[in-house]
Amino acid sequence: MLDLRFSEAELEQRREHITDFVRGQVEAAGASGVVLGLSGGIDSTLVAYLAVDALGTENVHGLVLPGEVSREANMSDAERVARDLEIGYDVIEIDPIVDAVVAAYPDAEGDHEAVGNARARVRAVLNYLVANHESRLVLGTGNRSEAAVGYFTKYGDGAVDCHPIGNLYKGQVRQLARHVGVPEELAAKTATAELWADQTDEDELGISYETLDSILVTHVDGPLSVAATCRLLDVDEETVERVRRMYERSEHKRRVPPAPDPLH
């Protein structure tokens, strides 16, 4: 696989670039600070660290939003991040809200994907409820790898005001996290969206993040053909083509909802 690691100078440059971006977004909106969901995962943890770096502890509000499929260890890690950073945070159980949504349309009960996406959208509603009440922006925690293949919930974890780490591949997220002082046990932990029980990102994607990042850099975001990518990375053609298909099929998630072309 490719070595996508930054040098120490590049890491510091990206830290400064992202924190400047966050400050600029808040200032441009005339907001009083930011809100973000804390999952205990590396993406939200890194964004929280960078937000505090950019704005100070008093201007960052964390939300820990556990549901019935949330692992207790992840929720503990989420609260640990908030305590370590000394930011204000709230814990809000989402199950009563999700249950009410499913009860309104019981045909969806048992559809783990539909209900899982509903969980993500409930979290987005709560993020914006708090953000609107406090005149803050909602920070996204999505990275470039997941955005490229559509591995996020439309109008769920994708419903945010900005994406501070949206230009970082997953491996680079982990590297920058270590650079800014995130504890190793958090920087290295297995990624999971926790939309249903026992889910992990790599199991659902069917590919490791290391392989995904490399294919994205060389073929989807880069100039290499499928054949050249296979030779360079020593991966099979089907894997590369599957990543390409995920990218193409999820394009609608990365765009503003379309409207018909205007009539002349």
ABEGO torsion letter per residue (X at the ends): XBBABBBAAAAAAAAAAAAAAAAAAAAAAGBAEBBBBBAGBAAAAAAAAAAAAAAEAAABBBBBBBBAABBAAAAAAAAAAAAAAGBBBBBBBAAAAAAAAAAABAAABGBAAAAAAAAAAAAAAAAAAAAAAAGBBBBBABBAAAAAAGBBBBGBAABBABBAAAABBAAAAAAAAAAAGBBAAAAABBBBAGABBGBBAAAAAGBBAAAAAAAAAAAAABABBAAAAAAAAGBBAAAAAAAAAAAAAAAAAABBBBBBBBBX
